[in-house]
């Protein structure tokens, strides 16, 4: 795939109406001072408007999450597409200002699991829990126990005392 010339990228960033692009994605923007606009950031949860849009500069910046960029980066992040795809959308013109179809929006199909370890746990506690986990897996699986027996390494007292299966 050919590299996009820098001049064309700059032209798309310069010619894209950033306020219209952001509004086309369903984000309400209101005047903030003489030149800028403000609205709620779509990239994090917040009740207050924290997204500042500067149309003269062609830039946006969220005071809440710190995300910032230009029109291409906004389309890339909001629509969940690559840089090239975002560039091509904006280079097309009017098509870029239609809200993307919900089916095209990328969503994770993998359920989020609860953490196995408390976030405040220290390294020693985590290491102990990992050792216990692997030791229990050894004791409940036939294949590793059969392997130890075939090698003459199976001794119940040694496995129990030294937590074999749990050592790193």
Secondary structure as GFF3:
##gff-version 3
##sequence-region A 1 168
A	DSSP	alpha_helix	6	15	.	.	.	ID=ss1
A	DSSP	alpha_helix	18	24	.	.	.	ID=ss2
A	DSSP	beta_strand	29	32	.	.	.	ID=ss3
A	DSSP	beta_strand	36	39	.	.	.	ID=ss4
A	DSSP	beta_strand	51	54	.	.	.	ID=ss5
A	DSSP	beta_strand	59	62	.	.	.	ID=ss6
A	DSSP	beta_strand	68	69	.	.	.	ID=ss7
A	DSSP	alpha_helix	71	79	.	.	.	ID=ss8
A	DSSP	alpha_helix	83	92	.	.	.	ID=ss9
A	DSSP	three_ten_helix	94	97	.	.	.	ID=ss10
A	DSSP	three_ten_helix	102	104	.	.	.	ID=ss11
A	DSSP	alpha_helix	123	140	.	.	.	ID=ss12
A	DSSP	alpha_helix	142	150	.	.	.	ID=ss13
A	DSSP	alpha_helix	156	161	.	.	.	ID=ss14
###
